[in-house]
């Protein structure tokens, strides 16, 4: 499982640890049932700073060299450009029926 996290840069390690712990029980249950399961939280800071987890994910997906560099740059730009929109809607309830 890959989960994208867009924390403030000062909270990247904390966010990574939180997400790993969040799925620990699910991962154990899947392994007990005979499945292979791995949780990969990927941090891209709100201002576009890339956590090392993004680099590791692309490496595991066999995206290397110039393609990896281009993908990392695109991910950073997308996070940075999207953050104001996400922040502006932080208190809105989406997809909920009242």
ZAMAR-944537 format. One record per atom (N, C-alpha, C, O): residue number from 0; residue in one letter; atom name; x, y, z negated. Coordinates in nm, 4 decimals. Atoms other than C-alpha are relative to their C-alpha. Example, Ala and Ser with C-alpha at 12.3 -4.5 7.8 and 13.67 -1.06 7.14 Angstrom:
<rs>
+------+------+------+----------+----------+----------+
| resi | resn | name |       xx |       yy |       zz |
+------+------+------+----------+----------+----------+
|    0 |    A |    N |   0.0890 |  -0.1190 |   0.0000 |
|    0 |    A |   CA |   1.2300 |  -0.4500 |  -0.7800 |
|    0 |    A |    C |   0.0900 |   0.1200 |   0.0000 |
|    0 |    A |    O |   0.1936 |   0.1181 |  -0.0665 |
|    1 |    S |    N |  -0.0820 |  -0.1190 |   0.0060 |
|    1 |    S |   CA |   1.3670 |  -0.1060 |  -0.7140 |
|    1 |    S |    C |  -0.0770 |   0.1090 |  -0.0730 |
|    1 |    S |    O |  -0.0261 |   0.2198 |  -0.0899 |
+------+------+------+----------+----------+----------+
</rs>
This chain:
<rs>
+------+------+------+----------+----------+----------+
| resi | resn | name |       xx |       yy |       zz |
+------+------+------+----------+----------+----------+
|    0 |    X |    N |   0.0842 |  -0.1165 |   0.0000 |
|    0 |    X |   CA |   0.0000 |   0.0000 |   0.0000 |
|    0 |    X |    C |   0.0888 |   0.1228 |   0.0000 |
|    0 |    X |    O |   0.1877 |   0.1306 |  -0.0730 |
|    1 |    X |    N |  -0.0709 |  -0.1271 |  -0.0042 |
|    1 |    X |   CA |   0.1229 |   0.3439 |   0.0862 |
|    1 |    X |    C |  -0.0977 |   0.1071 |  -0.0453 |
|    1 |    X |    O |  -0.2091 |   0.1170 |   0.0061 |
|    2 |    X |    N |   0.0830 |  -0.1117 |   0.0437 |
|    2 |    X |   CA |  -0.0151 |   0.6425 |  -0.0991 |
|    2 |    X |    C |   0.0809 |   0.1269 |   0.0099 |
|    2 |    X |    O |   0.1881 |   0.1387 |  -0.0494 |
|    3 |    X |    N |  -0.0638 |  -0.1297 |  -0.0157 |
|    3 |    X |   CA |   0.0777 |   0.9937 |   0.0017 |
|    3 |    X |    C |  -0.0358 |   0.0881 |  -0.1186 |
|    3 |    X |    O |  -0.1519 |   0.0980 |  -0.1582 |
|    4 |    X |    N |   0.0169 |  -0.0912 |   0.1115 |
|    4 |    X |   CA |   0.1263 |   1.2360 |  -0.2836 |
|    4 |    X |    C |   0.0595 |   0.1335 |   0.0425 |
|    4 |    X |    O |   0.1684 |   0.1370 |   0.0997 |
|    5 |    X |    N |  -0.0515 |  -0.1327 |  -0.0326 |
|    5 |    X |   CA |   0.1677 |   1.6117 |  -0.2357 |
|    5 |    X |    C |   0.0050 |   0.0829 |  -0.1285 |
|    5 |    X |    O |  -0.0771 |   0.1724 |  -0.1487 |
|    6 |    X |    N |  -0.0109 |  -0.0740 |   0.1261 |
|    6 |    X |   CA |   0.2813 |   1.7379 |  -0.5775 |
|    6 |    X |    C |   0.0873 |   0.1247 |   0.0178 |
|    6 |    X |    O |   0.1490 |   0.1444 |   0.1225 |
|    7 |    X |    N |  -0.1013 |  -0.1052 |   0.0017 |
|    7 |    X |   CA |   0.4738 |   2.0510 |  -0.6654 |
|    7 |    X |    C |   0.1354 |  -0.0676 |  -0.0066 |
|    7 |    X |    O |   0.1490 |  -0.1756 |  -0.0643 |
|    8 |    X |    N |  -0.1338 |   0.0610 |  -0.0052 |
|    8 |    X |   CA |   0.8427 |   1.9854 |  -0.6080 |
|    8 |    X |    C |   0.0539 |  -0.0330 |  -0.1389 |
|    8 |    X |    O |   0.1276 |  -0.1304 |  -0.1548 |
|    9 |    X |    N |  -0.0506 |   0.0231 |   0.1357 |
|    9 |    X |   CA |   0.9122 |   2.0075 |  -0.9816 |
|    9 |    X |    C |  -0.0622 |  -0.1238 |  -0.0656 |
|    9 |    X |    O |  -0.0145 |  -0.1679 |  -0.1701 |
|   10 |    X |    N |   0.0694 |   0.1142 |   0.0597 |
|   10 |    X |   CA |   0.6753 |   1.7129 |  -1.0475 |
|   10 |    X |    C |   0.0109 |  -0.1272 |   0.0849 |
|   10 |    X |    O |  -0.0664 |  -0.2206 |   0.0637 |
|   11 |    X |    N |  -0.0047 |   0.1135 |  -0.0924 |
|   11 |    X |   CA |   0.7837 |   1.4660 |  -0.7755 |
|   11 |    X |    C |   0.0306 |  -0.1317 |  -0.0703 |
|   11 |    X |    O |  -0.0339 |  -0.2327 |  -0.0420 |
|   12 |    X |    N |  -0.0335 |   0.1251 |   0.0693 |
|   12 |    X |   CA |   0.9441 |   1.2083 |  -1.0054 |
|   12 |    X |    C |  -0.1157 |  -0.0454 |  -0.0888 |
|   12 |    X |    O |  -0.1476 |  -0.1641 |  -0.0947 |
|   13 |    X |    N |   0.1136 |   0.0316 |   0.0863 |
|   13 |    X |   CA |   0.6535 |   1.2253 |  -1.2482 |
|   13 |    X |    C |  -0.1169 |  -0.0558 |   0.0821 |
|   13 |    X |    O |  -0.1805 |  -0.1530 |   0.0415 |
|   14 |    X |    N |   0.1094 |   0.0462 |  -0.0860 |
|   14 |    X |   CA |   0.3993 |   1.1845 |  -0.9653 |
|   14 |    X |    C |   0.0280 |  -0.1400 |   0.0528 |
|   14 |    X |    O |  -0.0629 |  -0.2227 |   0.0605 |
|   15 |    X |    N |  -0.0383 |   0.1320 |  -0.0507 |
|   15 |    X |   CA |   0.5901 |   0.8851 |  -0.8255 |
|   15 |    X |    C |  -0.0248 |  -0.1068 |  -0.1069 |
|   15 |    X |    O |  -0.0849 |  -0.2107 |  -0.0793 |
|   16 |    X |    N |   0.0166 |   0.0969 |   0.1096 |
|   16 |    X |   CA |   0.5953 |   0.7079 |  -1.1629 |
|   16 |    X |    C |  -0.1483 |  -0.0215 |  -0.0310 |
|   16 |    X |    O |  -0.1908 |  -0.1344 |  -0.0555 |
|   17 |    X |    N |   0.1436 |   0.0118 |   0.0274 |
|   17 |    X |   CA |   0.2251 |   0.7817 |  -1.2202 |
|   17 |    X |    C |  -0.0680 |  -0.0901 |   0.1026 |
|   17 |    X |    O |  -0.1468 |  -0.1774 |   0.0660 |
|   18 |    X |    N |   0.0646 |   0.0788 |  -0.1051 |
|   18 |    X |   CA |   0.1227 |   0.6334 |  -0.8833 |
|   18 |    X |    C |   0.0447 |  -0.1460 |  -0.0039 |
|   18 |    X |    O |  -0.0363 |  -0.2353 |   0.0213 |
|   19 |    X |    N |  -0.0441 |   0.1393 |   0.0129 |
|   19 |    X |   CA |   0.3370 |   0.3223 |  -0.9307 |
|   19 |    X |    C |  -0.0757 |  -0.0695 |  -0.1122 |
|   19 |    X |    O |  -0.1200 |  -0.1833 |  -0.0965 |
|   20 |    X |    N |   0.0711 |   0.0566 |   0.1139 |
|   20 |    X |   CA |   0.1755 |   0.2642 |  -1.2693 |
|   20 |    X |    C |  -0.1481 |  -0.0173 |   0.0250 |
|   20 |    X |    O |  -0.2101 |  -0.1108 |  -0.0258 |
|   21 |    X |    N |   0.1435 |   0.0034 |  -0.0282 |
|   21 |    X |   CA |  -0.1733 |   0.3343 |  -1.1370 |
|   21 |    X |    C |  -0.0427 |  -0.1312 |   0.0654 |
|   21 |    X |    O |  -0.1523 |  -0.1808 |   0.0394 |
|   22 |    X |    N |   0.0348 |   0.1208 |  -0.0749 |
|   22 |    X |   CA |  -0.1652 |   0.0264 |  -0.9128 |
|   22 |    X |    C |   0.0682 |  -0.1258 |  -0.0528 |
|   22 |    X |    O |   0.0622 |  -0.2305 |   0.0115 |
|   23 |    X |    N |  -0.0739 |   0.1137 |   0.0541 |
|   23 |    X |   CA |   0.0407 |  -0.2046 |  -1.1340 |
|   23 |    X |    C |  -0.0893 |  -0.1209 |  -0.0241 |
|   23 |    X |    O |  -0.0532 |  -0.2324 |   0.0136 |
|   24 |    X |    N |   0.0912 |   0.1121 |   0.0268 |
|   24 |    X |   CA |  -0.2561 |  -0.4175 |  -1.2473 |
|   24 |    X |    C |  -0.0506 |  -0.0637 |   0.1293 |
|   24 |    X |    O |  -0.0583 |  -0.1862 |   0.1396 |
|   25 |    X |    N |   0.0474 |   0.0516 |  -0.1285 |
|   25 |    X |   CA |  -0.3884 |  -0.4498 |  -0.8909 |
|   25 |    X |    C |   0.1091 |  -0.0823 |   0.0688 |
|   25 |    X |    O |   0.0818 |  -0.1897 |   0.1224 |
|   26 |    X |    N |  -0.1126 |   0.0714 |  -0.0618 |
|   26 |    X |   CA |  -0.0457 |  -0.5538 |  -0.7620 |
|   26 |    X |    C |   0.0217 |  -0.1353 |  -0.0675 |
|   26 |    X |    O |   0.0420 |  -0.2361 |   0.0002 |
|   27 |    X |    N |  -0.0185 |   0.1266 |   0.0728 |
|   27 |    X |   CA |  -0.0099 |  -0.8178 |  -1.0357 |
|   27 |    X |    C |  -0.1108 |  -0.0994 |   0.0346 |
|   27 |    X |    O |  -0.0850 |  -0.2182 |   0.0539 |
|   28 |    X |    N |   0.1135 |   0.0871 |  -0.0323 |
|   28 |    X |   CA |  -0.3567 |  -0.9548 |  -0.9613 |
|   28 |    X |    C |   0.0134 |  -0.0587 |   0.1401 |
|   28 |    X |    O |  -0.0122 |  -0.1774 |   0.1608 |
|   29 |    X |    N |  -0.0169 |   0.0489 |  -0.1369 |
|   29 |    X |   CA |  -0.2867 |  -0.9805 |  -0.5895 |
|   29 |    X |    C |   0.1113 |  -0.1040 |   0.0073 |
|   29 |    X |    O |   0.0969 |  -0.2053 |   0.0757 |
|   30 |    X |    N |  -0.1105 |   0.0968 |   0.0005 |
|   30 |    X |   CA |   0.0449 |  -1.1573 |  -0.6519 |
|   30 |    X |    C |  -0.0423 |  -0.1311 |  -0.0649 |
|   30 |    X |    O |  -0.0043 |  -0.2390 |  -0.0194 |
|   31 |    X |    N |   0.0499 |   0.1199 |   0.0675 |
|   31 |    X |   CA |  -0.1269 |  -1.3981 |  -0.8920 |
|   31 |    X |    C |  -0.0876 |  -0.0829 |   0.0935 |
|   31 |    X |    O |  -0.0892 |  -0.2058 |   0.0857 |
|   32 |    X |    N |   0.0873 |   0.0678 |  -0.0958 |
|   32 |    X |   CA |  -0.3739 |  -1.4812 |  -0.6151 |
|   32 |    X |    C |   0.0730 |  -0.0466 |   0.1256 |
|   32 |    X |    O |   0.0106 |  -0.0963 |   0.2194 |
|   33 |    X |    N |  -0.0794 |   0.0519 |  -0.1102 |
|   33 |    X |   CA |  -0.0882 |  -1.5635 |  -0.3776 |
|   33 |    X |    C |   0.0317 |   0.0992 |   0.1101 |
|   33 |    X |    O |   0.0871 |   0.0608 |   0.2131 |
|   34 |    X |    N |  -0.0295 |  -0.1017 |  -0.1011 |
|   34 |    X |   CA |  -0.0604 |  -1.2371 |  -0.1853 |
|   34 |    X |    C |   0.1312 |   0.0693 |  -0.0317 |
|   34 |    X |    O |   0.1748 |   0.0739 |  -0.1467 |
|   35 |    X |    N |  -0.1172 |  -0.0845 |   0.0204 |
|   35 |    X |   CA |   0.2492 |  -1.0301 |  -0.1348 |
|   35 |    X |    C |  -0.0503 |   0.1436 |  -0.0044 |
|   35 |    X |    O |  -0.1205 |   0.1877 |   0.0866 |
|   36 |    X |    N |   0.0513 |  -0.1362 |   0.0166 |
|   36 |    X |   CA |   0.1825 |  -0.6787 |  -0.2590 |
|   36 |    X |    C |   0.1109 |   0.0926 |  -0.0461 |
|   36 |    X |    O |   0.1905 |   0.0581 |  -0.1335 |
|   37 |    X |    N |  -0.0976 |  -0.1015 |   0.0388 |
|   37 |    X |   CA |   0.3950 |  -0.3684 |  -0.2848 |
|   37 |    X |    C |  -0.0670 |   0.1361 |   0.0092 |
|   37 |    X |    O |  -0.1369 |   0.1655 |   0.1062 |
|   38 |    X |    N |   0.0519 |  -0.1364 |   0.0017 |
|   38 |    X |   CA |   0.2975 |  -0.0148 |  -0.3769 |
|   38 |    X |    C |   0.1146 |   0.0934 |   0.0354 |
|   38 |    X |    O |   0.2231 |   0.0850 |  -0.0223 |
|   39 |    X |    N |  -0.1028 |  -0.0959 |  -0.0406 |
|   39 |    X |   CA |   0.4902 |   0.2628 |  -0.2063 |
|   39 |    X |    C |  -0.0573 |   0.1412 |  -0.0046 |
|   39 |    X |    O |  -0.1108 |   0.1897 |   0.0951 |
|   40 |    X |    N |   0.0406 |  -0.1398 |   0.0038 |
|   40 |    X |   CA |   0.4031 |   0.6104 |  -0.3304 |
|   40 |    X |    C |   0.1019 |   0.0827 |   0.0790 |
|   40 |    X |    O |   0.2227 |   0.0629 |   0.0659 |
|   41 |    X |    N |  -0.0864 |  -0.0853 |  -0.0821 |
|   41 |    X |   CA |   0.5427 |   0.8688 |  -0.0893 |
|   41 |    X |    C |  -0.0285 |   0.1450 |  -0.0371 |
|   41 |    X |    O |  -0.1416 |   0.1921 |  -0.0250 |
|   42 |    X |    N |   0.0157 |  -0.1382 |   0.0413 |
|   42 |    X |   CA |   0.6023 |   1.2225 |  -0.2131 |
|   42 |    X |    C |   0.0499 |   0.0940 |   0.1088 |
|   42 |    X |    O |   0.1612 |   0.0808 |   0.1597 |
|   43 |    X |    N |  -0.0388 |  -0.1109 |  -0.0855 |
|   43 |    X |   CA |   0.6060 |   1.5212 |   0.0146 |
|   43 |    X |    C |  -0.0452 |   0.1237 |  -0.0756 |
|   43 |    X |    O |  -0.1649 |   0.1454 |  -0.0945 |
|   44 |    X |    N |   0.0314 |  -0.1155 |   0.0825 |
|   44 |    X |   CA |   0.6245 |   1.8409 |  -0.1865 |
|   44 |    X |    C |  -0.0935 |   0.0973 |   0.0689 |
|   44 |    X |    O |  -0.0998 |   0.1039 |   0.1916 |
|   45 |    X |    N |   0.0989 |  -0.0951 |  -0.0511 |
|   45 |    X |   CA |   0.3596 |   2.1084 |  -0.1477 |
|   45 |    X |    C |   0.0624 |   0.1041 |   0.0918 |
|   45 |    X |    O |  -0.0061 |   0.1604 |   0.1772 |
|   46 |    X |    N |  -0.0674 |  -0.0968 |  -0.0864 |
|   46 |    X |   CA |   0.6186 |   2.3354 |   0.0136 |
|   46 |    X |    C |   0.0858 |  -0.0675 |   0.1069 |
|   46 |    X |    O |   0.1720 |  -0.0042 |   0.1680 |
|   47 |    X |    N |  -0.0672 |   0.0701 |  -0.1088 |
|   47 |    X |   CA |   0.7469 |   2.0688 |   0.2509 |
|   47 |    X |    C |   0.1258 |  -0.0751 |  -0.0372 |
|   47 |    X |    O |   0.1892 |  -0.1331 |   0.0509 |
|   48 |    X |    N |  -0.1187 |   0.0750 |   0.0412 |
|   48 |    X |   CA |   1.0311 |   1.9170 |   0.0452 |
|   48 |    X |    C |  -0.0302 |  -0.1490 |   0.0057 |
|   48 |    X |    O |  -0.1315 |  -0.1942 |  -0.0477 |
|   49 |    X |    N |   0.0207 |   0.1436 |  -0.0167 |
|   49 |    X |   CA |   1.0671 |   1.5487 |   0.1317 |
|   49 |    X |    C |   0.0668 |  -0.0778 |  -0.1125 |
|   49 |    X |    O |   0.1859 |  -0.0611 |  -0.1387 |
|   50 |    X |    N |  -0.0565 |   0.0893 |   0.0991 |
|   50 |    X |   CA |   1.1137 |   1.2975 |  -0.1452 |
|   50 |    X |    C |   0.0736 |  -0.1138 |   0.0694 |
|   50 |    X |    O |   0.0464 |  -0.1440 |   0.1856 |
|   51 |    X |    N |  -0.0754 |   0.1107 |  -0.0586 |
|   51 |    X |   CA |   1.3542 |   1.0107 |  -0.0870 |
|   51 |    X |    C |  -0.0916 |  -0.1169 |   0.0340 |
|   51 |    X |    O |  -0.0561 |  -0.2022 |   0.1154 |
|   52 |    X |    N |   0.0941 |   0.1081 |  -0.0281 |
|   52 |    X |   CA |   1.0504 |   0.7814 |  -0.0871 |
|   52 |    X |    C |  -0.0497 |   0.0041 |   0.1451 |
|   52 |    X |    O |  -0.0784 |  -0.1008 |   0.2028 |
|   53 |    X |    N |   0.0431 |  -0.0110 |  -0.1397 |
|   53 |    X |   CA |   0.9473 |   0.9144 |   0.2565 |
|   53 |    X |    C |   0.1060 |  -0.0611 |   0.0920 |
|   53 |    X |    O |   0.0736 |  -0.1308 |   0.1882 |
|   54 |    X |    N |  -0.1113 |   0.0564 |  -0.0765 |
|   54 |    X |   CA |   1.2902 |   0.8237 |   0.3943 |
|   54 |    X |    C |  -0.0016 |  -0.1532 |  -0.0106 |
|   54 |    X |    O |   0.0146 |  -0.2230 |   0.0896 |
|   55 |    X |    N |   0.0031 |   0.1460 |   0.0201 |
|   55 |    X |   CA |   1.2655 |   0.4724 |   0.2402 |
|   55 |    X |    C |  -0.1156 |  -0.0643 |   0.0759 |
|   55 |    X |    O |  -0.0994 |  -0.1711 |   0.1350 |
|   56 |    X |    N |   0.1156 |   0.0543 |  -0.0710 |
|   56 |    X |   CA |   0.9166 |   0.4188 |   0.3857 |
|   56 |    X |    C |   0.0287 |  -0.0107 |   0.1491 |
|   56 |    X |    O |   0.0036 |  -0.1148 |   0.2098 |
|   57 |    X |    N |  -0.0288 |   0.0042 |  -0.1435 |
|   57 |    X |   CA |   1.0259 |   0.5099 |   0.7372 |
|   57 |    X |    C |   0.1056 |  -0.1053 |   0.0317 |
|   57 |    X |    O |   0.0977 |  -0.1707 |   0.1356 |
|   58 |    X |    N |  -0.1015 |   0.1051 |  -0.0203 |
|   58 |    X |   CA |   1.3297 |   0.2825 |   0.7031 |
|   58 |    X |    C |  -0.0643 |  -0.1380 |  -0.0025 |
|   58 |    X |    O |  -0.0327 |  -0.2228 |   0.0809 |
|   59 |    X |    N |   0.0691 |   0.1298 |   0.0071 |
|   59 |    X |   CA |   1.1048 |  -0.0084 |   0.5971 |
|   59 |    X |    C |  -0.0854 |  -0.0245 |   0.1233 |
|   59 |    X |    O |  -0.1071 |  -0.1391 |   0.1626 |
|   60 |    X |    N |   0.0799 |   0.0121 |  -0.1219 |
|   60 |    X |   CA |   0.8908 |   0.0628 |   0.9037 |
|   60 |    X |    C |   0.0875 |  -0.0039 |   0.1259 |
|   60 |    X |    O |   0.0362 |   0.0024 |   0.2376 |
|   61 |    X |    N |  -0.0985 |   0.0056 |  -0.1092 |
|   61 |    X |   CA |   1.2083 |   0.0428 |   1.1203 |
|   61 |    X |    C |  -0.0012 |   0.1255 |   0.0864 |
|   61 |    X |    O |   0.0226 |   0.1187 |   0.2070 |
|   62 |    X |    N |  -0.0084 |  -0.1287 |  -0.0698 |
|   62 |    X |   CA |   1.1880 |   0.4103 |   1.2153 |
|   62 |    X |    C |   0.1329 |   0.0612 |  -0.0421 |
|   62 |    X |    O |   0.1499 |   0.1018 |  -0.1570 |
|   63 |    X |    N |  -0.1365 |  -0.0395 |   0.0324 |
|   63 |    X |   CA |   1.5517 |   0.5173 |   1.2352 |
|   63 |    X |    C |   0.0489 |   0.1111 |   0.0922 |
|   63 |    X |    O |  -0.0171 |   0.1471 |   0.1897 |
|   64 |    X |    N |  -0.0684 |  -0.0973 |  -0.0839 |
|   64 |    X |   CA |   1.7859 |   0.7789 |   1.3780 |
|   64 |    X |    C |  -0.0798 |   0.1252 |   0.0260 |
|   64 |    X |    O |  -0.1423 |   0.1808 |  -0.0643 |
|   65 |    X |    N |   0.0688 |  -0.1233 |  -0.0378 |
|   65 |    X |   CA |   1.6400 |   1.0722 |   1.5686 |
|   65 |    X |    C |  -0.1504 |  -0.0088 |  -0.0214 |
|   65 |    X |    O |  -0.2144 |   0.0909 |  -0.0548 |
|   66 |    X |    N |   0.1445 |   0.0153 |   0.0218 |
|   66 |    X |   CA |   1.2880 |   0.9292 |   1.5444 |
|   66 |    X |    C |  -0.0360 |   0.0233 |  -0.1467 |
|   66 |    X |    O |  -0.1380 |   0.0852 |  -0.1771 |
|   67 |    X |    N |   0.0254 |  -0.0212 |   0.1425 |
|   67 |    X |   CA |   1.3105 |   0.9239 |   1.1649 |
|   67 |    X |    C |   0.0148 |   0.1479 |  -0.0341 |
|   67 |    X |    O |  -0.0676 |   0.2033 |  -0.1069 |
|   68 |    X |    N |  -0.0212 |  -0.1424 |   0.0253 |
|   68 |    X |   CA |   1.4505 |   1.2783 |   1.1573 |
|   68 |    X |    C |  -0.1190 |   0.0821 |   0.0480 |
|   68 |    X |    O |  -0.1660 |   0.1717 |  -0.0222 |
|   69 |    X |    N |   0.1154 |  -0.0714 |  -0.0558 |
|   69 |    X |   CA |   1.1683 |   1.4012 |   1.3798 |
|   69 |    X |    C |  -0.1258 |  -0.0261 |  -0.0840 |
|   69 |    X |    O |  -0.2029 |   0.0663 |  -0.1100 |
|   70 |    X |    N |   0.1173 |   0.0344 |   0.0808 |
|   70 |    X |   CA |   0.9043 |   1.2164 |   1.1730 |
|   70 |    X |    C |   0.0047 |   0.0707 |  -0.1347 |
|   70 |    X |    O |  -0.0974 |   0.1216 |  -0.1809 |
|   71 |    X |    N |  -0.0140 |  -0.0685 |   0.1279 |
|   71 |    X |   CA |   1.0401 |   1.3598 |   0.8461 |
|   71 |    X |    C |  -0.0293 |   0.1494 |   0.0143 |
|   71 |    X |    O |  -0.0963 |   0.2083 |  -0.0705 |
|   72 |    X |    N |   0.0249 |  -0.1420 |  -0.0241 |
|   72 |    X |   CA |   1.0354 |   1.7110 |   0.9902 |
|   72 |    X |    C |  -0.1492 |   0.0257 |   0.0213 |
|   72 |    X |    O |  -0.2043 |   0.1222 |  -0.0317 |
|   73 |    X |    N |   0.1430 |  -0.0153 |  -0.0263 |
|   73 |    X |   CA |   0.6787 |   1.6656 |   1.1152 |
|   73 |    X |    C |  -0.0828 |  -0.0190 |  -0.1274 |
|   73 |    X |    O |  -0.1784 |   0.0549 |  -0.1509 |
|   74 |    X |    N |   0.0690 |   0.0210 |   0.1270 |
|   74 |    X |   CA |   0.5633 |   1.5274 |   0.7792 |
|   74 |    X |    C |   0.0140 |   0.1220 |  -0.0912 |
|   74 |    X |    O |  -0.0829 |   0.1649 |  -0.1539 |
|   75 |    X |    N |  -0.0238 |  -0.1182 |   0.0836 |
|   75 |    X |   CA |   0.7216 |   1.8228 |   0.5976 |
|   75 |    X |    C |  -0.0807 |   0.1195 |   0.0490 |
|   75 |    X |    O |  -0.1426 |   0.1895 |  -0.0312 |
|   76 |    X |    N |   0.0757 |  -0.1119 |  -0.0568 |
|   76 |    X |   CA |   0.5652 |   2.0778 |   0.8320 |
|   76 |    X |    C |  -0.1493 |  -0.0163 |  -0.0230 |
|   76 |    X |    O |  -0.2184 |   0.0804 |  -0.0550 |
|   77 |    X |    N |   0.1428 |   0.0263 |   0.0192 |
|   77 |    X |   CA |   0.2234 |   1.9138 |   0.8058 |
|   77 |    X |    C |  -0.0406 |   0.0229 |  -0.1454 |
|   77 |    X |    O |  -0.1441 |   0.0840 |  -0.1720 |
|   78 |    X |    N |   0.0292 |  -0.0209 |   0.1424 |
|   78 |    X |   CA |   0.2344 |   1.9091 |   0.4241 |
|   78 |    X |    C |   0.0007 |   0.1485 |  -0.0332 |
|   78 |    X |    O |  -0.0888 |   0.1979 |  -0.1017 |
|   79 |    X |    N |  -0.0115 |  -0.1433 |   0.0292 |
|   79 |    X |   CA |   0.3461 |   2.2704 |   0.4096 |
|   79 |    X |    C |  -0.1165 |   0.0788 |   0.0598 |
|   79 |    X |    O |  -0.1703 |   0.1684 |  -0.0054 |
|   80 |    X |    N |   0.1098 |  -0.0706 |  -0.0657 |
|   80 |    X |   CA |   0.0809 |   2.3878 |   0.6570 |
|   80 |    X |    C |  -0.1358 |  -0.0373 |  -0.0564 |
|   80 |    X |    O |  -0.2282 |   0.0439 |  -0.0518 |
|   81 |    X |    N |   0.1283 |   0.0471 |   0.0521 |
|   81 |    X |   CA |  -0.1976 |   2.1831 |   0.4954 |
|   81 |    X |    C |  -0.0256 |   0.0425 |  -0.1428 |
|   81 |    X |    O |  -0.1409 |   0.0509 |  -0.1851 |
|   82 |    X |    N |   0.0157 |  -0.0265 |   0.1425 |
|   82 |    X |   CA |  -0.1344 |   2.2788 |   0.1355 |
|   82 |    X |    C |  -0.0966 |   0.1152 |  -0.0300 |
|   82 |    X |    O |  -0.1808 |   0.0995 |  -0.1184 |
|   83 |    X |    N |   0.0956 |  -0.1078 |   0.0321 |
|   83 |    X |   CA |  -0.3191 |   2.6161 |   0.1416 |
|   83 |    X |    C |  -0.1463 |  -0.0438 |   0.0169 |
|   83 |    X |    O |  -0.2320 |  -0.0047 |  -0.0625 |
|   84 |    X |    N |   0.1363 |   0.0476 |  -0.0226 |
|   84 |    X |   CA |  -0.6299 |   2.4456 |   0.2815 |
|   84 |    X |    C |  -0.0434 |  -0.0932 |  -0.1130 |
|   84 |    X |    O |  -0.1543 |  -0.0812 |  -0.1650 |
|   85 |    X |    N |   0.0310 |   0.0935 |   0.1085 |
|   85 |    X |   CA |  -0.6173 |   2.1671 |   0.0227 |
|   85 |    X |    C |  -0.0227 |   0.0777 |  -0.1300 |
|   85 |    X |    O |  -0.1196 |   0.0521 |  -0.2015 |
|   86 |    X |    N |   0.0109 |  -0.0771 |   0.1236 |
|   86 |    X |   CA |  -0.5629 |   2.4157 |  -0.2613 |
|   86 |    X |    C |  -0.1296 |   0.0813 |  -0.0031 |
|   86 |    X |    O |  -0.1933 |   0.0926 |  -0.1078 |
|   87 |    X |    N |   0.1205 |  -0.0835 |  -0.0034 |
|   87 |    X |   CA |  -0.8515 |   2.6364 |  -0.1480 |
|   87 |    X |    C |  -0.1267 |  -0.0808 |  -0.0257 |
|   87 |    X |    O |  -0.2302 |  -0.0236 |  -0.0601 |
|   88 |    X |    N |   0.1173 |   0.0853 |   0.0188 |
|   88 |    X |   CA |  -1.0890 |   2.3396 |  -0.1766 |
|   88 |    X |    C |   0.0109 |  -0.0909 |  -0.1228 |
|   88 |    X |    O |  -0.0639 |  -0.1878 |  -0.1353 |
|   89 |    X |    N |  -0.0262 |   0.0865 |   0.1146 |
|   89 |    X |   CA |  -0.9611 |   2.1927 |  -0.5022 |
|   89 |    X |    C |  -0.1195 |  -0.0181 |  -0.0927 |
|   89 |    X |    O |  -0.1288 |  -0.1204 |  -0.1605 |
|   90 |    X |    N |   0.1143 |   0.0093 |   0.0904 |
|   90 |    X |   CA |  -1.2858 |   2.2611 |  -0.6900 |
|   90 |    X |    C |  -0.1298 |  -0.0362 |   0.0707 |
|   90 |    X |    O |  -0.2352 |  -0.0412 |   0.0071 |
|   91 |    X |    N |   0.1217 |   0.0331 |  -0.0738 |
|   91 |    X |   CA |  -1.5316 |   2.1667 |  -0.4171 |
|   91 |    X |    C |  -0.0236 |  -0.1504 |  -0.0037 |
|   91 |    X |    O |   0.0702 |  -0.2299 |   0.0013 |
|   92 |    X |    N |   0.0357 |   0.1409 |   0.0003 |
|   92 |    X |   CA |  -1.7163 |   1.8387 |  -0.4297 |
|   92 |    X |    C |  -0.0294 |  -0.0400 |   0.1443 |
|   92 |    X |    O |  -0.1243 |   0.0091 |   0.2053 |
|   93 |    X |    N |   0.0183 |   0.0465 |  -0.1370 |
|   93 |    X |   CA |  -1.6833 |   1.6645 |  -0.0960 |
|   93 |    X |    C |  -0.0527 |  -0.1428 |  -0.0002 |
|   93 |    X |    O |  -0.0175 |  -0.2226 |  -0.0872 |
|   94 |    X |    N |   0.0506 |   0.1355 |  -0.0205 |
|   94 |    X |   CA |  -1.8683 |   1.3553 |   0.0185 |
|   94 |    X |    C |  -0.0797 |  -0.0531 |  -0.1193 |
|   94 |    X |    O |  -0.0914 |  -0.1743 |  -0.1371 |
|   95 |    X |    N |   0.0822 |   0.0416 |   0.1133 |
|   95 |    X |   CA |  -2.0841 |   1.3496 |  -0.2946 |
|   95 |    X |    C |  -0.1438 |   0.0416 |   0.0257 |
|   95 |    X |    O |  -0.1701 |   0.1551 |   0.0654 |
|   96 |    X |    N |   0.1423 |  -0.0340 |  -0.0108 |
|   96 |    X |   CA |  -2.4616 |   1.3351 |  -0.2803 |
|   96 |    X |    C |  -0.0478 |   0.0383 |  -0.1393 |
|   96 |    X |    O |  -0.0233 |  -0.0329 |  -0.2366 |
|   97 |    X |    N |   0.0535 |  -0.0440 |   0.1296 |
|   97 |    X |   CA |  -2.6302 |   1.5288 |  -0.5570 |
|   97 |    X |    C |  -0.1446 |  -0.0402 |  -0.0154 |
|   97 |    X |    O |  -0.2060 |  -0.0116 |  -0.1182 |
+------+------+------+----------+----------+----------+
</rs>
